[in-house]
Amino acid sequence: MNYPPFLTRRQALQQLACGFGYMAFAGLAAQAAARSATNPLSARAGHLAPRAKRVIFLFMGGGVSHLDSFDYKPTLYARDGQMLDFLDQRAIAKTGMGATGRVMKPMWDFKQRGQCGRWVSELFPHMAELADDYCVVRSMHTDGVAHGPATLFLHTGATNQIRPSMGSWITYGLGSENENLPAFVSLSPTLANGGPRNYGSAFLPAVYQGTAIGRAGQKAIEAGLRNVRHPTRTAAEQQRQFELVRALNEEQLRAKPGDYELEAAASSFELGWRLQNHAPDALDLSKESAATLALYGIGEEPTDDYGRQCLQARRLAESGVRYIQVNYSDNTNNPAWDQHSNLPKHKDHAVRVDKPVAGLLQDLKARGLLEDTIVWWGSEFGRTPYAERNGTGRDHNPTGFSVLLAGGGFKPGFAYGETDDFGHFAIENKVHMHDLHATIMHQLGLDHEKLTFRHDGRDFRLTDVHGHVVKDILL
């Protein structure tokens, strides 16, 4: 009978000639595991093989008119000026009846753009030139007919509950690529229509909430992380203070394991200390070339402000920030793109964002970042095909609108879904906001049905009990 050797070859290698190396490696692995266990922002793998590492969400607050930008409807020209009855959700919510309105044709001419022949209006001439670089989903629909609930739903997947924002869910699922910077940043967020809840963590541990830089209404050149530099203490003095605070926090954490608020507070001290040395560089645009600044429209009006935000987003993405939201909105209940009676105002906003957004796409592509970065452009809903109050504006339309998706494994130069002949209702290959959330998470390697958090006796997720991955728009 053959007996097994006392030591296997693997065991011998571990314990003899390679023993010291093995022990050293095991020690390093244990240290890494310990850091991961104590740092909730440590990078981790998702449920699936990812196509993207990060998201840049370009939020157009107020409702960009899809009918005047990316959803070409010849019927609006043919029926312009006619009074028709529309089964409109907002009107039903207000009066219990539909709406009778005057059909209004687009205010900007459409042309076919790029090799894909996509119809894009002259409202966004720079973005139109890049029609081959992004996917247009023209069959979006969502919950909420007013800005507050619809904006909350866009960010959190719920209209009337305190729920974690999408950026917080993604940070919870994947952690951070850079321990020296926040994993989730919101640039110039609005104080209205959800306010901090749009980047908040709700019942998730507070460490996963977004970091706000600037605010709506504040110039981007003036925005930054406050109190990064101490006004009086030297670096050595701050180092000694930080080491003392960290030692005290470690004692508290050992005494109270599982205390999420305490963990978040301790992590905030750690992150704050690292931010002092790294955040200023990530947000500093002075090292960018003149050609790059010009690409984003920086140094010229009216593109300077949003151009700075978009370039900061690229720098943050390059530095490993997982989820970056670039907000174009204001601090009112009727935000920027909300033109009920003055749709020509859309042009004022478009000229501020069009060149910076196109510049961001070109810059990411040139640097090889677009392949693993999802750029999502869109609003909380669209606009109606009829002129509100028989005027020159359009009302809210959550039943059919468009979003753009570039990079991160989405099909470029592709259009998906259709609204009806008037652009009022999504009718073909409908995509709900839950579906969009599920699809973006899928590209990041997260299964939206498996990314859950237990709270108040039930498992919650971003998409609640809904959502399907829209595989037809994926490469």
TORVOKE-729691 format. One record per atom (N, C-alpha, C, O, CB): x, y, z; residue in one letter. Coordinates in steps of 0.05 Angstrom, whole numbers, plus 5000, padded with zeros to 4 digits. Glycine has a CB too. Example, Ala and Ser with C-alpha at 12.3 -4.5 7.8 and 13.67 -1.06 7.14 Angstrom:
// residues 2
526448865156A524649105156A526449345156A528549345169A522649115181A525749555142S527349795143S525850015157S526850235161S528249885114S
// end
This chain:
// residues 475
501749765000M500050005000M501850255000M503750265015M498150005025M501150444983N502650694982N501550895001N499150964999N502750804953N503250985019Y502351195037Y503051465026Y505051495012Y503651145066Y501351665032P502051935022P504452045036P504951975060P499652135027P506052205023P508452315036P507752485060P505552595061P510152475016P509552505078F509052665102F508552955095F506853095107F511352645122F510153055075L509753335065L509153325035L510453185020L512253515071L507153465027T506653494998T508753684987T510153835002T503853594992T509053684961R510953864948R510254164954R512054324959R511153824918R507654224953R506854494959R507554574988R508554794993R503754534955R507054385007Q507754435035Q510754475038Q511654635054Q506654215052Q512254305024A515154325027A516154595017A517854725030A516554105011A515154684994L515954944983L515255165002L516655365005L514654994956L512955145015Q512055345034Q513855355059Q514455575069Q509155305042Q514555115068Q515855105094Q518955105092Q520355145113Q514954865109Q520055045068L522955025067L524155265051L524155485061L523854765054L525155215027A526655425012A524955675008A525955905010A527555324986A522355645001C520755874996C519055965020C517356125018C518855824972C519655845042G518055895066G517956185074G515756295080G519055735089G520256315073F520356595082F518756775062F517356955070F523256695084F519056715036G517556865016G514556825019G512957005017G518456794988G513856575024Y511056505028Y509956655052Y507656765052Y510656205031Y511456655074M510556785098M510257085094M508357215103M512456735121M512157195078A511957485073A509457545056A508057745062A514457575058A508957385036F506557425020F504057395036F502157555034F506557224996F504057185054A501657145070A501257385089A498957465094A501956895087A503457505099G503257735116G502057975101G500358115111G505857805127G503058015076L501958235060L499058195054L497458385055L503558265034L498257945048A495457885042A493757935066A491458035064A495157595032A494757865090A493257915114A492858205119A490658295128A494557775138A494958365114Q494758655118Q492758765098Q491058935106Q497458785113Q492758675073A490858775053A488058705062A486158865059A491458655025A487658455072A485058365081A484058535105A481758605107A484958075088A485958595122A485258765146A484459045137A482459155147A487558775165A485959155118R485259425108R482459415095R480859605098R487359525088R481959205079S479359185066S477159155086S474959275082S479358945047S477659005108A475558965128A474959225143A472659275151A476458755148A476959395147T476559645162T475959875144T475060085154T478959705178T476259855118N475760075100N473360005082N473759845063N478260145083N471060105087P468660035071P468860135042P467160055025P466160135083P470760315036L471060415009L473160264993L473860354971L471760705010L474260055004S476259894989S474959794963S472659704963S477359665006S476559804941A475559704915A474859404917A476359254929A477559754893A472759324905R471959044905R470658974878R469659144864R470158984929R470658714872A469458624848A466458614850A465358574872A470558344840A465058654827G462158634827G461258344822G462758154827G461058814805G458858314812H457758054807H458457944780H458357704775H454758054811H459058124761L459458054733L462158174723L463358344736L457158154716L462958084700A465258204687A464458484677A462658504661A466358024663A465858694687P464958964680P465959054652P468058964643P465959164700P464359224639R465259354615R466159634621R467459764604R462959354594R465359744644A466160014651A466960024681A466159854697A463760214646A468560224687K469460264715K468160494729K468160504754K472460304715K467060684714R466060924726R463861044709R463360974686R468361134730R462461244721V460261384707V460661684710V461261784732V457461294719V460161824688I459862114689I457062174680I456362134657I462062264671I455462274699F452662334693F452362644690F452762794708F450862234716F451562724666L451163004659L448163064662L446663014643L452263064630L447463164685F444563204691F443663474682F444663684690F444163164721F441663464664M440363704654M437763754668M435663664659M439963684623M437863904690G435463934707G433264104694G433764314684G436264064733G430863994695G428564144685G427064024662G424764084658G429364414678G428363854647G426963714625G427563824598G426163994588G424063724630G429763734586V430463814558V428263704539V427363474542V433263704550V427463864520S425463774501S426663584481S428363664464S424264024486S425963334483H426863134464H425863194436H427163114416H426062854473H423563314434L422363374408L423763594393L423463624369L419463454412L425463744407D426963964395D429963894394D431564064388D426564224410D430663644399S433463574401S434163304388S435663304368S434363564429S433163084399F434062814390F431862634380F432462404372F435562684412F429362714380D427162544372D425562684350D423762844355D425262474396D426362634325Y425262774302Y422462664295Y422162414291Y427162734277Y420562834294K417762754289K416562924266K415663154271K416062784315K416562824241P415462974219P412463054223P411563254213P415662814194P411062884239T408162944244T407763214257T405763344253T406962724261T409663294273L409463554287L409463784267L408163994271L411663594307L410863754245Y410863954224Y408263954209Y407064154203Y413263914205Y407263704203A404863684187A402363774202A400463874190A404463394179A402363734229R400063804245R400464054261R398764114279R399363574263R402464204256D403064454271D400664644272D399464704251D405564594259D400064734296G397864924299G395164804303G393264944310G397765104276G394864544299Q392164424303Q391564364332Q393364294348Q392064154287Q389064404340M388264354367M387364064369M385463974355M385864544375M388663914386L388163624389L387963554418L388963694436L390363454375L386563324424D386363224451D388663034456D389262854440D383663084455D389963064479F392162894487F391562764514F390662904533F394863054488F392062504517L391662364542L394262414558L395962244560L391162054537L394362644571D396762734584D396762674614D394762744628D397263034579D398762534624Q398862454652Q398762694671Q397362684692Q401262294658Q400162904665R400263134683R397563274684R396663354705R402463344673R396163294661A393563414660A391563244676A389863344690A392563454632A391762974673I389962794687I390462824717I388562824733I390462504678I392962844725A393562884754A392463144765A391563154788A396662874758A392363344748K391363604757K388263624757K387063714777K392463824740K387063524736T384163574732T382563314729T380063324729T383763734707T383863084727G382362844722G381662804693G380362604686G379962834738G382562984676M381962974647M384562994631M386663074642M379963194639M384362934606G386662974588G387063274582G385863444595G386362824562G388763324563A389363604555A388663654526A389063484509A392263674561A387563884521T387163974493T389264194488T389364394501T384264084488T390964144468G393064334463G393664374433G392764214416G395564234477G395064584428R395864644400R398464514394R400564564407R396064954396R398464344374V400964204365V403064414358V402464604344V400364004341V405464364368M407664564363M409964414350M411064224361M408464704389M410764504327K413064384313K415664464327K415664644343K413164474283K417864314322P420364384334P421264674327P420664764305P422564184325P422664794345M423565074340M426365074327M427265284319M423765224366M427564834325W430264824312W430164604291W428964384295W432464764333W431364654268D431364464246D432964214252D435064234265D432364604221D432063994242F433463734245F434963674219F434063744197F431463504251F437263544222K438763444200K439863164207K440163104231K441163644192K440463014187Q441762754191Q444762794195Q446062934180Q441162554168Q445762664216R448562714224R450162454224R449062244230R448662844251R452662474218G454562254220G453962024200G452062034185G454462144248G455661824201Q455261584184Q452761434192Q451561294175Q457661404186Q451861464217C449461324226C446961454215C444761334216C449361304256C447161704206G444861844195G442761924216G440461944210G443461674175G443761964241R441962024263R440862304260R442262494254R443361994290R438162334264W436962604263W437462744289W436662654310W433862574257W438862974287V439463144311V438863434302V439463514280V442363104320V437763584321S437063854314S439364044317S441563974327S434763954331S438964284307E441064494309E441264614337E442964794342E440564714289E439664524355L439764624383L442464544395L443564694411L437464504400L443564304388F446164214398F448064154375F448463924368F445763954416F449164354362P450764314338P453364154344P454163994327P451464574326P454664204366H457164054372H456563764379H458063584369H458664194396H454563714395M453863434401M452863294376M453263054373M451663424423M451563444358A450563324333A452863214316A452563004303A449063524317A455163354317E457463264301E458562994311E460062854297E459663474302E457862924335L458962674347L456862454348L456962274365L459962724376L454862464330A452662274331A453561984329A452161804338A450762334308A455861944317D456861664315D458161564340D458861324342D458961654292D458361734361D459761654385D457961584409D458961494429D461561874393D455361624406Y453561564428Y451061424419Y450361424396Y452861824443Y449761294439C447261154435C444961334445C445161454466C447160874450C442861364429V440461514437V438261314444V437461154427V439561714414V437361334468V434961174477V432561364475V432361554491V435261054506V430761314456R428561504450R425961414462R423861534456R428261534420R425961204478S423461094488S423461084519S422260904531S423060804478S424661284531M424761294560M421961374571M420461524559M426861504570M421361264595H419061364610H419761324640H421461164647H416461204602H418361474657T419161484685T416761534703T414461564693T421261694689T417261544729D415161614748D415461894758D417761994760D415261414773D413262034763G413262304772G412762504750G414262504730G415962364786G410762674753V410062864733V411163144740V411063324723V407062874729V412063184764A413263444773A416263404777A417163184780A411863544798A417663634778H420563624780H421563474805H423363314804H421763894780H420263534828G421163424853G421163114853G423262994856G419563514876G418862994850P418762704850P420262574827P421662374830P415962604849P420162694802A421562574779A424562594783A425962404775A420762714754A425562814794T428462834799T429362644820T431462524817T429163124807T427762614841L428462414862L428462134850L430261974856L426462434885L426562074833F426361814821F428861764803F429961544803F423761784804F429661964788L431961934771L434461864787L436061704779L432462194755L434661994811H437161954827H436961714846H439061594852H437662204842H434561654856T434361454877T432561214871T432461024886T433361584902T430961234849G429161014842G426561014858G425160824858G430560754846G426061244872A423561264887A422661564887A424361744885A423961164917A420061604888T418961874887T418361994914T418262234918T416561884870T417861824934N416761934959N417961804984N416761815006N413761894960N420261684981Q421661555004Q424561655005Q425661744986Q421561255002Q425661635029I428561705032I430161455024I430361265040I429161795062I431161455000R432561224990R435461304981R435861544975R431061104966R437361124981P440061184972P440161264943P438561164927P441860954977P441861454937S442261534909S443761324893S445061154905S443761804908S443561344867M444861144850M447861144855M449060934856M444261204820M449061384857G451961394862G452761254888G454861124890G452861674863G451061274908S451561144934S451360834931S452960694942S449661234955S449360744916W449160454911W451560344897W452660134904W446560394895W452460494877I454860394862I457360404879I458960214877I455260574837I457560604895T459860614913T459760394934T461860274940T460060884928T457360334944Y456960114963Y457759844949Y458859674962Y454060104972Y457059824924G457559574910G460459524902G461459304902G455859554886G461859744894L464459714882L466759844897L469059794892L464459834854L466060024916G468260164931G469560374913G468360454893G470259964941G471860454920S473360664906S475860564893S477160384903S473960894926S476560684870E479060624857E481360784868E483660714863E478760674827E480860984883N482961164894N482261234923N480361374928N483161424876N483861124941E483361174970E483761454978E483061535001E485060984986E484961624961N485561894968N483462094959N483762334964N488261974956N481461994945L479262174935L476562044942L476361804945L479662224905L474462214943P471862094947P471161904924P472061954901P469662314949P469561704929A468761524908A466461634892A465961554869A467861254920A464961824903F462561934891F462562244895F462662334918F459961804904F462462384873V462662684874V460362794858V459662704836V465362784863V459063004869S456963154855S457963434852S458263584871S454263134870S458363524827L459263794821L456963984818L455163934801L461063794796L456964194833S454864414832S452064304835S450364364817S455164564806S451464144855P448764034858P446764254866P447464454878P448663814879P444264214859T442164394866T441164344894T441364124904T439864374846T440064554907L438864524933L435964464931L434664404951L439264784949L434764474907A431964424903A431364144892A433164004884A430764644884A428764074891N427963824878N429463584887N430563434871N428163854848N429563544913G431063324925G433563414939G434263294960G431863124903G434863614929G437263724942G439263514949G439963354932G436463874967G440263514974P442363314983P441463024980P443162854979P443163375011P438862974979R437962694976R438862584949R439062334946R434962674979R439262754930N440162664903N442962554903N443662404885N439962894883N444462614924Y447162484926Y447562364954Y449762324963Y449362684920Y445362324968G445462214995G445461914996G444861784976G443262315012G446161805020S446361515023S443961405038S443761155040S448961445038S442161575049A439761485062A440461275084A442061335102A437761365042A439361025082F439860825102F442460665097F443160505114F437560635103F443760705074L446460585071L448360725090L447860945099L447460615042L450560595098P452460725115P453260995103P453661025079P454960545119P453561195121A454061465112A456561505095A456861695081A454161655136A458461315097V460961335083V460461325052V462161405037V462861105091V458161225044Y457561195015Y456161435003Y455461434980Y455960955011Y455661645019Q454361885008Q456262034990Q458662004992Q453262065031Q455162194972G456762344953G458062594967G457062684987G455162434930G460162684955T461562924965T460763154946T461363144922T464662894966T459463354956A458663584940A460963784937A462263854957A456163724952A461463864913I463464074907I462064304893I461164274871I465963964890I461964534907G460564754896G457564724900G456664544914G461164804867G455964894887R453064884888R451965024864R453265194852R451965004915R449564964857A448265094835A448065394840A447465474863A445364984830A448765554820G448765844824G451465954831G451966194829G446865924845G453365784839Q456065874846Q457865814821Q457665604809Q457165724871Q459566004815K461365974792K463265734798K464265704820K462966224787K463665574777A465365334780A468265414788A469665264802A465465174755A469165654779I471865734784I472165804814I474465804824I472565984768I469965854828E469965914857E469465674874E469965674898E467966134863E468565454862A467865214877A470265044883A472265054869A465765044861A470064904904G472264724912G471664594939G469564654951G474964874914G473364424948L473064304975L473964504996L476164604995L474664044977L472164555015R472764755035R474664645056R474664405062R470164855048R476164815068N477964755091N479964535086N480564375103N476264675115N480864515061V482864315054V485564385066V487064215075V483164285024V486264645067R488764735079R488264865106R486365025109R490264925060R489864795126H489564915153H490865195152H493065215142H490764735175H489565395163P490565665161P493065725178P494565905172P488465865167P493465565200T495665635218T497565405224T499965455228T494465735244T496665165225R498364945234R500164845212R499464855188R496664705244R502564765219T504464655200T503664365193T501964245206T507264655212T504864265172A504363995163A504963785185A503563595189A505863925138A507263835199A508063645220A506063655243A505363445255A510863725231A505063885250E503063905272E500463765264E499263635280E502564205279E499663805239Q497263675230Q497663365229Q495763215235Q496463775202Q500063275222Q500562985222Q500262875250Q499062655253Q503462935211Q501463005270R501262905297R498362905307R497462715320R502963075316R496863115300Q494063125308Q492462895295Q490762765307Q492863395300Q493062855269F491562645255F492162365266F490362205270F492362645225F494662315273E495462055284E494062005311E493161785317E498462035288E493762215327L492362185352L489362135348L488261955361L492662445369L488162275330V485262235324V484861955313V482961825320V484262445304V486661865295R486361595284R486561385306R485061185305R488461545262R488461415324A488761215346A486261205363A485460995371A491261285362A485161445369L482761445386L480361315371L478861175383L482061735393L480161375345N478061255329N478260955328N476260815329N478061365301N480660855325E481060565324E480160425350E479060215350E484060495319E480760555373E479860455398E476860445399E475660245408E480960625422E475560655390Q472660665390Q471460455372Q469460325379Q471660945382Q472660415348L471560215330L471859935340L470159765336L473060245303L474059875354R474359615366R472259565388R471359345392R477159585378R471559775402A469659755424A466759735413A464959625426A469859985443A466359845389K463559855378K463559745350K463059905331K462360135380K464059495345P464059385318P461259405305P459259355319P465059095318P461259465280G458659485266G457159745269G454959775260G456859265275G458459945282D457260215285D457760375260D459960485257D458360355311D455860375242Y456260505215Y456860805217Y458460905203Y453760455198Y455460935235E455861225238E458761285247E460061465238E453861355257E459661125266L462361155276L464461085255L466461225252L462860985301L463860875239E465660805217E465761025197E467961095187E464660545204E463461145191A463361365171A464961605181A466361735166A460461445165A464661665207A466161895218A469161845217A470662025210A465261945247A469961605225A472861545224A473861555196A476061655191A473361265236A472361445177S473161445149S473361735138S475061795122S471261285132S471561905148S471562185138S474162325147S475262485132S469062335148S475062265172F477562375181F479862285164F481662435155F478062305210F479862015158E482061905142E482062025114E484062115103E481761595140E479662035102L479362145075L480062435074L481462535056L476562095064L479162585094G479762875096G482762925097G483763115084G478462995120G484162755111W487062785113W488462735086W490162885078W488262595134W487462525072R488662465046R487862675025R489462745007R487862195037R485462785028L484562995009L486363235009L486663364988L481663075015L487463295032Q489163535034Q491463525014Q492363735004Q490263565062Q492463295008N494763264991N494063194962N495663224944N496563055001N491563094957H490962994931H488663144917H488763174892H490262704933H486663224931A484363354919A484963604903A484063644881A482263414939A486663784915P487264024899P488363974872P487764114853P489164204915P490063774869D491263704843D489163594824D489163654800D493463504846D487263434835A485263314817A483363524806A482363484784A483663104833A482963744820L481063944811L482464184798L481164374789L479464044835L485164184798D486664404787D486864384757D487964194746D489564404799D485764584743L485764594714L488164744702L488364764678L483264704704L489764854719S491965024710S494064864694S495564984678S493265174733S494164604698K496164444685K495264344657K496764214643K496964204702K492764394651E491664314625E492664494603E493164724607E488564314626E492964374579S493964524556S491864724546S489564704552S494864334533S492864924532A491065124520A489064994501A486765074499A492665344506A490064794487A488264654468A486064504482A483764494473A489864454451A486664384505T484664244521T482564434532T480164384531T485864084543T483564664543L481664864553L479864964531L477465004536L483265094566L480965004508A479265104486A477264894477A475064964469A481065174462A477964634478L476164424471L473664434487L471464374477L477564154474L473864504513Y471564514531Y470264784531Y468264824545Y472464434559Y471364974517G470165244517G470965404542G469465594549G467265234515G473065334555I473965474579I475465724571I477165724553I475765294597I474865944584G476166204577G474466364558G475266584549G478866154565G472066264551E470266414533E467466384544E466866194558E470466314504E465866574538E463066564547E461166494523E461766564501E462266844559E459066344529P458066274556P458765994565P457465884583P455066304556P460865874554T461565594560T463565554582T463965324591T462565464535T464665774593D466865744612D465965584637D467465404645D467866014621D463665644648D462865524673D462365224671D463565074686D460365664683D460665144652Y460064864650Y462464714638Y462864474644Y457664814632Y464064854622G466564734612G468464654634G469664444633G467864914592G468664824654R470364764677R469364514692R470964344700R470565004696R466764504696Q465664264709Q466164014694Q466863804705Q462664304713Q465864024667C466263784651C469163694651C469863454652C465363824622C470963894651L473863824652L474663714679L476263534681L475564064644L473463824700Q473963714727Q472963434728Q474163264741Q472563894748Q470663374715A469663104715A471562914702A472062694712A466963094700A472762994680R474762824667R477162774685R478162554686R475662954640R478062984698R480362954716R479662774740R481362604748R481363224727R477262794750L476462614772L476162324762L476962144776L473762714784L475162294738A474962024727A477661904723A478161664729A473362024701A479462064713E482261974709E483561904735E485361734735E483862194695E482762034757S483961984783S482661754798S483561684820S483762234800S480561624787G479461394799G476861434814G475961264828G481361284818G475561674812V472961714824V470961544809V470861544785V472162024824V469361404824R467561204813R465061324799R464361234777R466661014834R463861524812Y461361634802Y461461934804Y461762044826Y458861524817Y461262074781I461462364781I458962474768I458262404745I464062454765I457662654782Q455362784771Q455963074766Q456863214783Q452862754790Q455463164741V455863444733V453163564729V451763494710V457663464707V452363744746N449663854746N449464114730N451064294733N448663894774N447364124713Y446664384701Y443764434710Y441864334699Y446864374669Y443564604731S440964664742S441164924757S443165064755S439964434760S439164984773D439265214791D437765144816D436964914820D437965474777D437465334835N436365274861N433365344863N432465444884N437865414882N431865314841T429065374842T427365124837T428464924827T428365594821T424765144842N423064914837N422364884808N421264684799N420464944853N423065084792N422765074763N425465104750N426265324742N420765294752N427064884749P429864904742P430364974713P428465014697P431264644748P432964984706A433965114682A432365054656A431465234643A436765024678A431964794650W430864724624W427764724625W426564614606W431864444616W426564834645D423664814648D422265054634D421465244648D422864814678D421965034608Q420765254593Q417765194586Q417165074565Q422365304567Q416065284603H413165244599H412065434579H410165374564H411665264625H413165674577S411965874560S414066034544S413466234531S410366074576S416565934545N418766074531N420765874522N423065884530N419966294550N419965694504L421765484495L424365594482L426365464483L420365304476L424265834469P426765934458P429065964478P431365974471P426366204445P428265964504K430265984526K432065734526K434265734536K428966014553K431065514514H432665274512H435365334498H437465224506H431165054495H435365514479K437765584464K439865704483K442265644480K437165774442K439065874502D440965994521D442365784537D444765804542D439566184539D440965574545H442165364560H443865174543H446065094550H439965194575H442865124519A444364944500A447065054493A448964904492A442664904475A447365314489V449965424481V451865414505V454365424500V449665714471V450865384529R452665364552R453765084556R455965044566R451165444577R452164874548V452964604553V453864444528V455364254531V450764454566V453064524505D453564374481D456464324475D457364094472D452264514457D458064534474K460964514468K462364364491K464064194485K462164784464K461864424517P463264274538P462663974538P464463814542P462464384565P460163904533V459463614532V460863484509V462063264512V456363574529V460863604485A462263494462A465263474468A466563284460A461663664437A466263684480G469163684487G469863454506G471963334503G469963944500G468163404526L468563184544L468662914529L470462754534L466363174566L466762874512L466762614496L469262584479L470462374478L464262604478L470062804466Q472462794449Q474962744466Q476762594458Q472763044433Q475162874489D477462854506D477662574518D479862454518D477363064529D475462464528L475462194539L476261994517L477861804522L472762124550L475262034493K475861844471K478861864464K480061654460K474161904447K479962104462A482762134455A484562014475A486761924468A483362434451A483762014500R485461904522R484961614527R486261494545R485062064547R483161484512G482561204517G480861154541G480560924550G485161054519G479661364552L478061334576L475161274570L473761164587L478161584593L474261324546L471461284539L470760994539L468460914543L470761414512L472660824534E472160534533E471060424559E469360254559E474660384525E472160524581D471260424607D469960644624D469860614649D473560304622D468960854612T467461064625T464661094612T464561124588T468961334625T462561074628I459861124618I459261424620I459461534642I457760954633I458561544598V457661824599V454661814594V453661724573V459062004578V453161914614W450161914613W449262194613W449862344631W448961754637W447762274592W446762554589W443662534589W442562384573W447862694563W442362694606G439462694605G438262844628G439562944646G438562414606G435562864626S433863004646S432062814660S432062564655S432263224632S430462924679E428562764694E426162674677E424862484684E427662914719E425462834656F423362764637F423662934612F425663084610F420562794650F421762914593G421863074569G419763284569G418863374590G421662904545G418863364545R416763574542R414563474524R414963284509R418063834531R412263604526T409863524511T409963614482T411463804475T407363624524T408463484464P408363574436P406563814431P406663914409P407463344418P405063894450Y403264124447Y404364364463Y405764334482Y400464054456Y403564594454A404364844467A402664884492A400264884490A404165084448A403964904515E402464944540E401065214540E402265414533E404364914564E398565204549R396965444550R396865594523R396765834522R397965634572R397065434502N397065554474N399265754471N399065934454N394365674469N401465724486G403565924484G405965814468G405565684448G404565994511G408365884476T410765804461T412565634478T414965634474T412266054452T411465484497G412965294513G411765024513G409764974499G413265404542G412964834527R411964564529R411864474558R413464564574R413764364512R409864304564D409464214592D411263964597D412663874579D406564144597D411263864621H412763624629H411663384615H409263354610H412663584660H413463194608N412662954595N414262714605N416462674595N412862974564N413262564625P414662334635P414162074619P415361864625P413962284664P412362084599T411461844585T413161784560T412861564549T408561864578T414861964552G416561914529G418662134527G418062364525G414861904504G421262054527F423462244525F425962094517F425961854514F423862414551F428162244515S430762124505S432962174525S432962374540S431462244478S434861984525V437462014539V439661934520V439161774502V437461854566V442062024526L444461944510L446261784528L446561844552L445962194499L447561574517L449461404531L451861364513L451561274491L448161134540L454261424524A456661394508A458661234524A458761244549A457861664500A460461084510G462560934523G461560694539G459160624537G464161114541G463360574554G462660364573G461160134561G459659994576G461060484593G461560074535G460259834524G457559884512G456159694505G460059624544G456660134510F454160194496F454660234466F456860324458F452860454508F452760154450K453060164421K453260454411K451360604415K450760014407K455460534399P455560804389P454060834362P453760644347P458560884385P453061074357G451661124332G449060974330G448160914307G453361064309G447860904352F445560724353F443160864365F443461014384F446160464368F440860824354A438360934365A436560704373A436260504358A436961124345A435360714397Y433760504407Y430960604416Y430860814429Y435160354431Y428960464408G426260534417G424960754401G426360904387G426260604446G422360784404E420860994390E418661094408E417460954424E419760884363E418061354404T415561464415T413561464392T414161404369T416061754426T411061534399D408961544379D409461774359D411561914361D406161584391D407761814339D408162004318D408462294328D409662454315D405861994298D407362344352F407562614363F409862634384F410362844394F404862684376F411162404390G413262414410G412262434438G413662524456G415162644405G409762344443H408462374469H408862134487H409662164510H405562434466H408461904476F408661654491F410761474479F410961444455F405961504493F412461344497A414161134487A412460894480A410760804496A416361054509A412860784456I411160564447I412760314438I411660094439I409460654424I415160354430E416760124419E419360094435E420860294438E417360164389E419859854444N422259804461N422460004484N424460144487N424859814443N420360014499K420160204521K422360154542K422859924549K417360204534K423560364552V425660344573V424760514597V424760764595V428460434562V424160384619H423560534643H426060624657H428260514652H421760354662H425860824674M428260914689M429460694705M431960684708M427461154707M427860514716H428960274730H430660114711H432760004719H426660104742H429760084686D431359934666D433960064660D436059934658D429659894640D433960334658L436460474653L438360434676L440760394672L435860774649L437360464701H439060414724H440260134724H442660094728H437460454750H438559934718A439559664718A441659614696A443559474701A437159474713A441359754673T443259714651T445859844657T447959724651T442059824625T445860084668I448360214675I449860054696I452260014695I447860504685I448459954716M449759794737M450859534725M453059454733M447759724759M449459414706H450359174693H453059224679H454859054681H448359074672H453359454666Q455859514652Q458159554672Q460459524665Q455459764635Q457459634696L459559664717L460159394731L461959384748L458659864738L458759184724G459258924736G457458864759G458058684775G462058904744G455259014763L453458984785L450758864776L449658964756L453059244800L449858664789D447258554784D445258704801D445358684826D447158244789D443458854789H441659024805H439858874823H438758984842H440059204786H439358614818E437658454835E439258344859E438058264879E436458224819E441858334857K443558224878K444758444896K445558384919K445758054867K444858684886L446058904903L443859004921L442259174914L447159134885L443758894945T441658954964T442859044991T445159004997T439858714968T441059175007F441859245034F439359205052F437259305045F442859545036F439759075074R437459015092R436959245110R438759345125R438058755108R434459345109H433759575125H430759545134H429059485117H434159835109H430259575159D427559555170D426159295162D423859285156D425859785160D427759085163G426658815160G426258715131G425158505127G424058805173G427258875111R426958785084R429458865068R430959045076R424458905070R429958725046D432258785029D431458995009D429558954993D433258525015D432959215008F432459424989F434559414967F436759314971F432459705003F433759524944R435659554922R434859804906R432659904910R435659294903R436659904889L436060144874L433560124857L432060314855L438460214856L433159894845T430959854826T428459734840T426559654826T431859674803T428459714866D426259604882D425659324872D427359144875D423759794879D423259274861V422659004851V422359014820V420958844809V420058894864V423559214808H423159254779H425859244765H427959184776H421759534774H425759314739G428159354724G429159114708G429258894718G430259444741G429859164683H430958954666H433359084651H433259314643H428858844646H435458924647V437759014631V436959034602V435958834591V440158824636V437459264589V436759304561V439159214545V440959374538V436059604555V439258954538K441658844525K441958924496K444158914485K441458544526K439859014484D439959094455D441659344451D442559394428D437159144444D442159504471I443759744468I446759704475I448359894476I442659974484I447459454482L450059384491L451659244469L450659094453L449959204516L454259304468L456059174449L456458884455L457858744441L458759314448L
// end
